[in-house]
Amino acid sequence: MTRPAADHGFAYTRDRFRQIVDDCLGLARRLGASDAAVDVSEGAGLSVSVRMGELENVERNRDKSVGVTVYVGQRRGNASSSDFSPQALEQTVRAAYDIARFTADDPAAGLPDAEDLATAAEAARELDLFHPWAIDAGGGAELARRCEAAALETDPRITNSEGAAVSAQQSHFWAGNTRGFRGGYASSRHYLSVSPIAGKGADMQRDAWYSSMRDAAELAAPEAVGRYAAERALARLKSRKIATCEVPVLFEAPVAGGLLGAYVQATSGGSLYRKASFLLDSLGRRALAEHLDLDEDPHLRRGKASAPFDDEGVRTAARRVVESGMVCSYFLSSYSARKLGLRTTGHAGGAQNLVLKSRLTGPGDDLEAMLRKLHRGLFVTELMGQGVNYVTGDYSRGAAGFWVEDGRIAFPVQEVTVAGNLRQMLQDIVAVGADAYTQGAKTTGSVLLAPMKVAGS
């Protein structure tokens, strides 16, 4: 991994972080801890926003933290601090130790088993995640202005803007525990966004678009982001309601990522051992349509959710999560795995670069082809509200998008609600488009579902 230093915009070196981790672990042992884990991190960044060409906000952030977890047998204590002085570090370790001493035993508590921890070579795997962006407030404001100006110049009907923003963020960390794990790396995440408004009065419509990358050189051109955001807003003008019906629904790729998110939450250890999931006991059973596979690659170079190890230091590995609709594995930390009588999957911290694939998808299945497959129904481009019950799977979300007739967009639609049950919806996925879109840890094309209830006027 790239070695962070002060010339990369950080105040602390990797060597200093290593020393803090080793010192804290040594103190925990001397106090009487049976095990301990320490992580120390630092982040820095710049965020700039403009609105209607005028600078609106400039924010610089710099933060640091040390977190200590101490085990006394199967009793656990946690403490953290933003002060790296020797006295503060000692106080933090003692606080974690004292909490552990007076906490009840938890049979599932403890560090990961040694054989599950990443080796030194595995922890040092180079994933090309760190690309610091040497941009100042003036440069950020200029990019944001270019993005917003492109949106406003797209069409006279773009009458206003909620603003454009540029953000450059970077961080690094080092972690270790008393079972021999040591590892850490630097990473970056940069983005550019804009939210234009089209129309006037009662027919105003807003939409937005953004570009987010590890390397700022790979961000979309600000003019391209602005124009596309404007085109999305313009397409929503003269939206109308529709009558209540039951029709096929096509989720645009950025929206479809939410279905993957629901699946991940339902098959994550915390939901499973608390019995707060609509996919309880689904391991080895069909949860998605038979033509679907779900793959995960935590070692994708520059991936938005890539990591050589998870938040506990457990090694990560590429795997098939779902095959032919069958659940092959859950998303488990060491704690949730013990609660379920299973083995950790290296997911303390969440999923890592998931890709939903359909065995029926061809290279020509772009969005136009998916609209033809929809034929007649609702094309959803925005979801609103939080109407999802992850215990029962009941799903009801406000939506906006377009009505489709004969495979073509007929008119924009607003103020409707789509409803169903996630357990059935995941099995009712008819097709996945080749128009793949990556949002955080999830990549999917547009997703066509069998008829759902659409509540309108």
RODO-2510 file (C-alpha; in nm, 4 decimals, decimal comma):
residues 457
     n   res          X          Y          Z
     1     m     0,0000     0,0000     0,0000
     2     t     0,1083     0,3567    -0,0618
     3     r     0,2816     0,4920     0,2458
     4     p     0,1021     0,8068     0,3686
     5     a     0,3080     1,0927     0,5010
     6     a     0,2799     1,4605     0,5803
     7     d     0,3436     1,5535     0,2159
     8     h     0,0222     1,3713     0,1247
     9     g    -0,1753     1,6058     0,3464
    10     f    -0,1607     1,3933     0,6613
    11     a    -0,0221     1,5073     0,9955
    12     y     0,0769     1,1578     1,1152
    13     t     0,2998     0,8969     0,9564
    14     r     0,2381     0,5242     0,9339
    15     d     0,5256     0,4677     1,1763
    16     r     0,3574     0,6879     1,4362
    17     f     0,0345     0,4931     1,3964
    18     r     0,2209     0,1648     1,4398
    19     q     0,3748     0,2923     1,7614
    20     i     0,0379     0,4005     1,9013
    21     v    -0,1147     0,0592     1,8278
    22     d     0,1772    -0,1302     1,9832
    23     d     0,1887     0,0946     2,2901
    24     c    -0,1857     0,0587     2,3551
    25     l    -0,1802    -0,3184     2,3109
    26     g     0,1166    -0,3455     2,5461
    27     l    -0,0578    -0,1407     2,8130
    28     a    -0,3775    -0,3475     2,7810
    29     r    -0,1758    -0,6643     2,8398
    30     r    -0,0024    -0,5141     3,1430
    31     l    -0,3366    -0,4166     3,2934
    32     g    -0,4529    -0,7769     3,2708
    33     a    -0,6491    -0,7924     2,9442
    34     s    -0,6741    -1,1377     2,7925
    35     d    -0,6986    -0,9821     2,4454
    36     a    -0,7191    -0,6383     2,2889
    37     a    -0,7544    -0,4618     1,9547
    38     v    -0,6591    -0,1064     1,8596
    39     d    -0,7170     0,1027     1,5494
    40     v    -0,5917     0,4535     1,4845
    41     s    -0,6973     0,6733     1,1945
    42     e    -0,6751     1,0177     1,0419
    43     g    -0,8854     1,1858     0,7753
    44     a    -0,8599     1,5124     0,5880
    45     g    -1,0577     1,6773     0,3128
    46     l    -1,2020     1,9767     0,1376
    47     s    -1,5643     2,0386     0,0359
    48     v    -1,6741     2,3347    -0,1765
    49     s    -2,0248     2,4263    -0,2935
    50     v    -2,1631     2,6983    -0,5190
    51     r    -2,5161     2,8058    -0,6051
    52     m    -2,6132     3,0115    -0,9083
    53     g    -2,2463     3,0805    -0,9709
    54     e    -2,1790     3,2195    -0,6241
    55     l    -1,9548     3,0533    -0,3692
    56     e    -2,1777     2,9177    -0,0943
    57     n    -1,9619     2,7058     0,1334
    58     v    -1,5992     2,6048     0,1868
    59     e    -1,5310     2,3425     0,4497
    60     r    -1,2047     2,1800     0,5469
    61     n    -1,2190     1,8756     0,7694
    62     r    -0,9423     1,7084     0,9635
    63     d    -1,0071     1,4457     1,2241
    64     k    -0,8257     1,1689     1,4040
    65     s    -0,9267     0,8907     1,6359
    66     v    -0,7950     0,5967     1,8312
    67     g    -1,0302     0,3152     1,9284
    68     v    -0,9465     0,0513     2,1874
    69     t    -1,1331    -0,2744     2,2533
    70     v    -1,0302    -0,4749     2,5581
    71     y    -1,1375    -0,8276     2,6529
    72     v    -1,1236    -0,9735     3,0006
    73     g    -1,2217    -1,3281     2,9269
    74     q    -1,5523    -1,2924     2,7444
    75     r    -1,6253    -0,9480     2,8795
    76     r    -1,5655    -0,6613     2,6413
    77     g    -1,5025    -0,2886     2,6845
    78     n    -1,4573    -0,0116     2,4276
    79     a    -1,3217     0,3414     2,4526
    80     s    -1,1993     0,6001     2,2050
    81     s    -1,0220     0,9334     2,1961
    82     s    -0,9129     1,2019     1,9531
    83     d    -0,6127     1,2876     2,1705
    84     f    -0,2906     1,1026     2,0815
    85     s    -0,0869     1,2237     2,3806
    86     p     0,0647     0,9456     2,5970
    87     q    -0,1549     1,0435     2,8902
    88     a    -0,4749     1,0363     2,6810
    89     l    -0,3840     0,7022     2,5246
    90     e    -0,3260     0,5507     2,8673
    91     q    -0,6582     0,6868     2,9923
    92     t    -0,8358     0,5421     2,6893
    93     v    -0,6904     0,1947     2,7410
    94     r    -0,7709     0,2045     3,1127
    95     a    -1,1270     0,3170     3,0388
    96     a    -1,1802     0,0245     2,8006
    97     y    -1,0317    -0,2150     3,0559
    98     d    -1,2511    -0,0837     3,3371
    99     i    -1,5632    -0,1148     3,1221
   100     a    -1,4724    -0,4749     3,0378
   101     r    -1,4220    -0,5653     3,4038
   102     f    -1,7751    -0,4593     3,4941
   103     t    -1,9528    -0,5901     3,1830
   104     a    -2,1428    -0,9184     3,1785
   105     d    -1,9940    -1,2210     3,0046
   106     d    -2,0919    -1,2628     2,6404
   107     p    -2,0221    -1,6105     2,5007
   108     a    -1,9835    -1,4681     2,1484
   109     a    -1,7396    -1,1925     2,2456
   110     g    -1,3756    -1,2121     2,1491
   111     l    -1,1256    -1,1421     1,8745
   112     p    -1,1491    -1,3380     1,5489
   113     d    -0,9816    -1,6786     1,5520
   114     a    -0,6144    -1,6494     1,4582
   115     e    -0,6551    -1,8654     1,1459
   116     d    -0,9113    -1,6182     1,0069
   117     l    -0,6885    -1,3121     1,0421
   118     a    -0,5069    -1,1729     0,7406
   119     t    -0,1371    -1,2545     0,7268
   120     a     0,1164    -0,9750     0,6852
   121     a     0,1337    -1,0438     0,3121
   122     e    -0,2449    -1,0532     0,2764
   123     a    -0,2871    -0,7328     0,4772
   124     a    -0,0331    -0,5558     0,2540
   125     r    -0,2150    -0,6413    -0,0707
   126     e    -0,1964    -0,3382    -0,3025
   127     l    -0,5433    -0,2357    -0,4228
   128     d    -0,4577     0,1135    -0,5564
   129     l    -0,7051     0,2920    -0,3301
   130     f    -0,5082     0,6082    -0,2516
   131     h    -0,5066     0,8989    -0,4956
   132     p    -0,4768     1,2297    -0,3108
   133     w    -0,6207     1,5259    -0,4985
   134     a    -0,4157     1,8454    -0,4713
   135     i    -0,7050     2,0853    -0,5213
   136     d    -0,7630     2,4092    -0,3335
   137     a    -1,0862     2,5937    -0,2568
   138     g    -1,0548     2,8081    -0,5693
   139     g    -1,0049     2,5082    -0,7950
   140     g    -1,2960     2,3240    -0,6355
   141     a    -1,5229     2,6263    -0,6763
   142     e    -1,4259     2,6582    -1,0424
   143     l    -1,5127     2,2944    -1,1148
   144     a    -1,8447     2,3319    -0,9336
   145     r    -1,9250     2,6497    -1,1291
   146     r    -1,8469     2,4779    -1,4592
   147     c    -2,0753     2,1899    -1,3646
   148     e    -2,3632     2,4147    -1,2611
   149     a    -2,3169     2,6482    -1,5587
   150     a    -2,3381     2,3530    -1,7995
   151     a    -2,6663     2,2513    -1,6370
   152     l    -2,8119     2,6027    -1,6562
   153     e    -2,7053     2,6450    -2,0196
   154     t    -2,8566     2,3157    -2,1352
   155     d    -3,2042     2,4602    -2,1891
   156     p    -3,3877     2,7841    -2,1033
   157     r    -3,6306     2,5749    -1,8985
   158     i    -3,3536     2,5119    -1,6428
   159     t    -3,4500     2,8056    -1,4258
   160     n    -3,2712     2,7488    -1,0974
   161     s    -3,0282     2,5300    -0,9093
   162     e    -2,9889     2,3836    -0,5644
   163     g    -2,6161     2,4097    -0,6232
   164     a    -2,3106     2,2111    -0,7244
   165     a    -2,0443     2,0638    -0,4995
   166     v    -1,6926     1,9256    -0,5154
   167     s    -1,5357     1,7143    -0,2417
   168     a    -1,1842     1,5716    -0,2020
   169     q    -1,1424     1,3280     0,0884
   170     q    -0,8570     1,1053     0,2025
   171     s    -0,7772     0,8990     0,5086
   172     h    -0,5400     0,6371     0,6443
   173     f    -0,5386     0,3994     0,9394
   174     w    -0,3449     0,1276     1,1130
   175     a    -0,4911    -0,1533     1,3233
   176     g    -0,3631    -0,4412     1,5303
   177     n    -0,4594    -0,6938     1,7940
   178     t    -0,3004    -0,9264     2,0466
   179     r    -0,3390    -1,2270     1,8178
   180     g    -0,0753    -1,0964     1,5806
   181     f    -0,2723    -0,9023     1,3225
   182     r    -0,1260    -0,5766     1,1937
   183     g    -0,2438    -0,3850     0,8899
   184     g    -0,3625    -0,0581     0,7461
   185     y    -0,3752     0,1486     0,4314
   186     a    -0,4602     0,4871     0,2884
   187     s    -0,7638     0,5563     0,0697
   188     s    -0,9312     0,8452    -0,1074
   189     r    -1,2787     0,9306    -0,2334
   190     h    -1,3666     1,2339    -0,4452
   191     y    -1,6919     1,3513    -0,5978
   192     l    -1,8627     1,6174    -0,8074
   193     s    -2,2398     1,6768    -0,8022
   194     v    -2,5104     1,9178    -0,9155
   195     s    -2,8873     1,9567    -0,8606
   196     p    -3,0624     2,1693    -1,1276
   197     i    -3,4271     2,2766    -1,1238
   198     a    -3,6440     2,2847    -1,4364
   199     g    -3,9687     2,4717    -1,4981
   200     k    -4,1598     2,7267    -1,2948
   201     g    -4,4441     2,7416    -1,0473
   202     a    -4,6397     2,4215    -0,9946
   203     d    -4,4475     2,2416    -1,2692
   204     m    -4,0996     2,2749    -1,1197
   205     q    -3,8945     1,9566    -1,1193
   206     r    -3,5578     1,8840    -0,9626
   207     d    -3,3073     1,6128    -1,0389
   208     a    -2,9397     1,5549    -0,9712
   209     w    -2,6346     1,3656    -1,0884
   210     y    -2,2865     1,3062    -0,9602
   211     s    -1,9540     1,1383    -1,0292
   212     s    -1,7530     0,9683    -0,7523
   213     m    -1,4103     0,8056    -0,7884
   214     r    -1,1019     0,7098    -0,5909
   215     d    -0,8894     0,9005    -0,8453
   216     a    -1,0021     1,2525    -0,9365
   217     a    -0,8591     1,2018    -1,2860
   218     e    -1,1363     0,9463    -1,3460
   219     l    -1,4223     1,1795    -1,2507
   220     a    -1,6626     1,2616    -1,5313
   221     a    -1,6145     1,6032    -1,6879
   222     p    -1,8067     1,8676    -1,4908
   223     e    -1,9870     1,9793    -1,8096
   224     a    -2,1034     1,6226    -1,8757
   225     v    -2,2349     1,5865    -1,5201
   226     g    -2,4160     1,9197    -1,5443
   227     r    -2,5784     1,8493    -1,8802
   228     y    -2,6947     1,5028    -1,7789
   229     a    -2,8434     1,6324    -1,4524
   230     a    -3,0270     1,9015    -1,6517
   231     e    -3,1604     1,6489    -1,9031
   232     r    -3,2944     1,4362    -1,6175
   233     a    -3,4732     1,7361    -1,4658
   234     l    -3,6153     1,8434    -1,8035
   235     a    -3,7479     1,4942    -1,8708
   236     r    -3,9625     1,5178    -1,5572
   237     l    -4,1504     1,8321    -1,6625
   238     k    -4,5284     1,7975    -1,6986
   239     s    -4,5323     1,4907    -1,4768
   240     r    -4,8738     1,3458    -1,4078
   241     k    -5,0378     1,0943    -1,1819
   242     i    -5,1658     0,7587    -1,3021
   243     a    -5,4549     0,5429    -1,1926
   244     t    -5,3895     0,2636    -0,9451
   245     c    -5,2830    -0,0502    -1,1309
   246     e    -5,0766    -0,3647    -1,1159
   247     v    -4,8042    -0,3602    -1,3817
   248     p    -4,4415    -0,4647    -1,4377
   249     v    -4,1908    -0,2202    -1,2895
   250     l    -3,8461    -0,1386    -1,4226
   251     f    -3,6048     0,0073    -1,1666
   252     e    -3,3354     0,2306    -1,3148
   253     a    -2,9878     0,0987    -1,2286
   254     p    -2,9073     0,3552    -0,9530
   255     v    -3,2436     0,2795    -0,7901
   256     a    -3,2073    -0,0964    -0,8348
   257     g    -2,9023    -0,0896    -0,6092
   258     g    -3,1479    -0,0484    -0,3222
   259     l    -3,2794    -0,3988    -0,3858
   260     l    -2,9258    -0,5316    -0,3441
   261     g    -2,8928    -0,3292    -0,0259
   262     a    -3,2098    -0,4867     0,1110
   263     y    -3,0767    -0,8343     0,0292
   264     v    -2,7462    -0,7618     0,2044
   265     q    -2,9201    -0,6325     0,5158
   266     a    -3,1507    -0,9347     0,5277
   267     t    -2,8583    -1,1787     0,5027
   268     s    -2,6228    -0,9948     0,7388
   269     g    -2,5357    -1,1493     1,0724
   270     g    -2,6878    -0,8798     1,2924
   271     s    -3,0295    -0,9118     1,1307
   272     l    -3,0123    -1,2906     1,1312
   273     y    -2,9179    -1,3552     1,4921
   274     r    -3,1688    -1,0938     1,6101
   275     k    -3,4311    -1,2667     1,3925
   276     a    -3,5055    -0,9320     1,2295
   277     s    -3,4868    -1,0508     0,8698
   278     f    -3,7321    -1,1686     0,6062
   279     l    -3,4635    -1,4146     0,4890
   280     l    -3,4104    -1,6129     0,8086
   281     d    -3,2619    -1,9615     0,7555
   282     s    -3,2159    -1,8898     0,3846
   283     l    -2,8679    -2,0461     0,3529
   284     g    -2,8839    -2,3090     0,0780
   285     r    -3,2304    -2,1941    -0,0278
   286     r    -3,3528    -1,9882    -0,3206
   287     a    -3,3894    -1,6178    -0,2412
   288     l    -3,3440    -1,4625    -0,5876
   289     a    -3,4737    -1,5563    -0,9303
   290     e    -3,3106    -1,8709    -1,0706
   291     h    -3,1254    -1,6865    -1,3493
   292     l    -2,9397    -1,4584    -1,1040
   293     d    -2,5890    -1,4778    -0,9586
   294     l    -2,4381    -1,2386    -0,7050
   295     d    -2,0590    -1,2118    -0,6962
   296     e    -1,8285    -1,0242    -0,4612
   297     d    -1,4701    -0,9119    -0,5262
   298     p    -1,3085    -0,7253    -0,2358
   299     h    -0,9773    -0,7088    -0,4230
   300     l    -1,0953    -0,5048    -0,7210
   301     r    -0,8307    -0,2396    -0,7897
   302     r    -0,9642     0,1092    -0,7146
   303     g    -1,2955    -0,0483    -0,6143
   304     k    -1,5232     0,1695    -0,4059
   305     a    -1,5596    -0,1025    -0,1433
   306     s    -1,2287    -0,2854    -0,1843
   307     a    -1,0354    -0,4012     0,1224
   308     p    -0,7651    -0,6635     0,1883
   309     f    -0,9210    -0,7323     0,5298
   310     d    -1,2363    -0,6380     0,7167
   311     d    -1,2778    -0,4113     1,0198
   312     e    -1,1610    -0,6917     1,2508
   313     g    -0,8542    -0,7825     1,0465
   314     v    -1,0133    -1,0943     0,8949
   315     r    -0,8901    -1,1694     0,5420
   316     t    -1,1302    -1,0973     0,2583
   317     a    -1,1783    -1,3154    -0,0479
   318     a    -1,3684    -1,3156    -0,3739
   319     r    -1,6742    -1,5384    -0,3581
   320     r    -2,0091    -1,6202    -0,5133
   321     v    -2,2747    -1,5018    -0,2696
   322     v    -2,5749    -1,6258    -0,4704
   323     e    -2,5690    -1,8872    -0,7454
   324     s    -2,8709    -1,9588    -0,9621
   325     g    -3,0776    -1,7727    -0,7033
   326     m    -2,9552    -1,9935    -0,4169
   327     v    -2,7989    -1,8347    -0,1078
   328     c    -2,4411    -1,9596    -0,0817
   329     s    -2,3205    -1,7445     0,2051
   330     y    -2,4213    -1,4777     0,4541
   331     f    -2,2402    -1,1547     0,5494
   332     l    -2,0900    -1,2272     0,8915
   333     s    -1,8497    -1,0723     1,1391
   334     s    -1,6798    -1,2966     1,3938
   335     y    -1,9342    -1,1952     1,6593
   336     s    -2,2452    -1,2568     1,4489
   337     a    -2,0944    -1,5802     1,3170
   338     r    -2,0526    -1,7116     1,6704
   339     k    -2,4081    -1,6114     1,7555
   340     l    -2,5261    -1,8207     1,4600
   341     g    -2,2856    -2,1107     1,5137
   342     l    -2,1085    -2,0308     1,1857
   343     r    -1,7691    -1,8978     1,0745
   344     t    -1,6933    -1,5357     0,9950
   345     t    -1,7084    -1,4424     0,6260
   346     g    -1,4883    -1,1338     0,6676
   347     h    -1,7702    -0,8793     0,6630
   348     a    -1,7238    -0,6737     0,9782
   349     g    -1,7892    -0,3430     0,8063
   350     g    -2,0201    -0,4591     0,5286
   351     a    -2,0266    -0,5928     0,1750
   352     q    -1,7377    -0,5491    -0,0693
   353     n    -1,7963    -0,4797    -0,4411
   354     l    -2,1084    -0,6834    -0,5135
   355     v    -2,2145    -0,7402    -0,8749
   356     l    -2,5606    -0,8700    -0,9665
   357     k    -2,5609    -1,0713    -1,2898
   358     s    -2,8319    -1,2427    -1,4878
   359     r    -2,7568    -1,5424    -1,7057
   360     l    -3,0181    -1,4068    -1,9452
   361     t    -2,8479    -1,0697    -1,9984
   362     g    -2,6880    -1,0077    -2,3355
   363     p    -2,4506    -0,7291    -2,4446
   364     g    -2,7372    -0,5575    -2,6267
   365     d    -2,9590    -0,5315    -2,3191
   366     d    -2,9121    -0,1591    -2,2729
   367     l    -3,1772     0,0654    -2,1195
   368     e    -3,3722     0,0921    -2,4458
   369     a    -3,3838    -0,2868    -2,4668
   370     m    -3,5009    -0,3072    -2,1056
   371     l    -3,7814    -0,0605    -2,1788
   372     r    -3,8901    -0,2833    -2,4650
   373     k    -3,8930    -0,5796    -2,2262
   374     l    -4,1052    -0,3769    -1,9852
   375     h    -4,3403    -0,3046    -2,2787
   376     r    -4,6148    -0,1463    -2,0669
   377     g    -4,5650    -0,0371    -1,7095
   378     l    -4,3734     0,1937    -1,4783
   379     f    -4,0082     0,2916    -1,5168
   380     v    -3,8900     0,4112    -1,1728
   381     t    -3,6062     0,6645    -1,1548
   382     e    -3,6527     0,7870    -0,7990
   383     l    -3,7706     0,6324    -0,4739
   384     m    -3,8758     0,8274    -0,1654
   385     g    -3,9524     0,7449     0,1945
   386     q    -3,8431     0,4577     0,4163
   387     g    -4,1372     0,2209     0,3801
   388     v    -3,9446    -0,1053     0,4083
   389     n    -3,9987    -0,3581     0,6876
   390     y    -3,6904    -0,5804     0,6947
   391     v    -3,8541    -0,8233     0,9360
   392     t    -4,1545    -0,9060     0,7168
   393     g    -4,0188    -0,7856     0,3808
   394     d    -4,3156    -0,5552     0,3269
   395     y    -4,2173    -0,2852     0,0785
   396     s    -4,3954     0,0427     0,0041
   397     r    -4,2074     0,3411    -0,1385
   398     g    -4,3064     0,6690    -0,2945
   399     a    -4,1835     0,6796    -0,6538
   400     a    -4,1372     0,8965    -0,9598
   401     g    -4,0394     0,8020    -1,3112
   402     f    -4,2056     0,7408    -1,6469
   403     w    -4,5011     0,5539    -1,7880
   404     v    -4,4015     0,3216    -2,0705
   405     e    -4,6264     0,2105    -2,3577
   406     d    -4,5202    -0,0279    -2,6342
   407     g    -4,1635    -0,0233    -2,5030
   408     r    -4,1258     0,3558    -2,5210
   409     i    -4,1468     0,6313    -2,2627
   410     a    -4,4894     0,7954    -2,2933
   411     f    -4,4863     1,0600    -2,0189
   412     p    -4,3300     1,1387    -1,6787
   413     v    -4,5050     1,0173    -1,3639
   414     q    -4,5015     1,1475    -1,0074
   415     e    -4,6808     1,0945    -0,6750
   416     v    -4,7217     0,7191    -0,7015
   417     t    -4,6388     0,4382    -0,4597
   418     v    -4,4946     0,0992    -0,5528
   419     a    -4,5701    -0,1838    -0,3137
   420     g    -4,4903    -0,5507    -0,2716
   421     n    -4,2925    -0,7877    -0,0521
   422     l    -3,9158    -0,8084    -0,0871
   423     r    -3,9104    -1,1859    -0,0496
   424     q    -4,1333    -1,2170    -0,3570
   425     m    -3,9807    -0,9195    -0,5417
   426     l    -3,6318    -1,0701    -0,5356
   427     q    -3,7669    -1,3926    -0,6832
   428     d    -3,9745    -1,1983    -0,9358
   429     i    -3,6774    -1,0283    -1,1045
   430     v    -3,7430    -1,0941    -1,4732
   431     a    -3,4298    -0,9360    -1,6223
   432     v    -3,1181    -0,7345    -1,5395
   433     g    -2,9854    -0,4849    -1,7921
   434     a    -2,6347    -0,4517    -1,9280
   435     d    -2,6441    -0,0828    -1,8249
   436     a    -2,4386    -0,1559    -1,5130
   437     y    -2,4027     0,1222    -1,2570
   438     t    -2,1831     0,1178    -0,9462
   439     q    -2,3063     0,2852    -0,6309
   440     g    -2,0796     0,2295    -0,3328
   441     a    -2,0408    -0,1444    -0,2766
   442     k    -2,3113    -0,2465    -0,5261
   443     t    -2,3135    -0,2812    -0,9056
   444     t    -2,6233    -0,3691    -1,1042
   445     g    -2,7957    -0,2827    -1,4273
   446     s    -3,1600    -0,1784    -1,4462
   447     v    -3,3878    -0,4427    -1,2926
   448     l    -3,7248    -0,5525    -1,4351
   449     l    -3,9736    -0,6991    -1,1895
   450     a    -4,2942    -0,8896    -1,2461
   451     p    -4,6167    -0,6933    -1,1850
   452     m    -4,6280    -0,4898    -0,8637
   453     k    -4,9024    -0,2815    -0,7123
   454     v    -4,8727     0,0812    -0,8181
   455     a    -5,0963     0,3149    -0,6199
   456     g    -5,1883     0,6362    -0,7989
   457     s    -5,4875     0,8632    -0,8123
***
